[in-house]
Amino acid sequence: MTLKPCSETAREPNWAKSSYSSDEGVECVEVATASNSVLVRDSKNPDGPRLTIAPTTWAAFLPYAAEH
């Protein structure tokens, strides 16, 4: 998945839905980038809580997630 940083003037980041997410499953994740962070949210609850993660932490997490 390739993410592009959202504009500083954008009101809402551009969210990318995981290819593993479906409308019928419970694992529905969307990811967006901001200027200094990666944002993660539940795509079925877009107005709910969001995780804000440092880009270096996200980069370290991706290989782990790919293996599990």
Secondary structure, DSSP 8 states (H G I E B T S, - for coil): ----B--TT-SS---EE-TT--SSSS--EEEEE-SS-EEEEETT-TTS-EEEE-HHHHHHHHHHHHH-
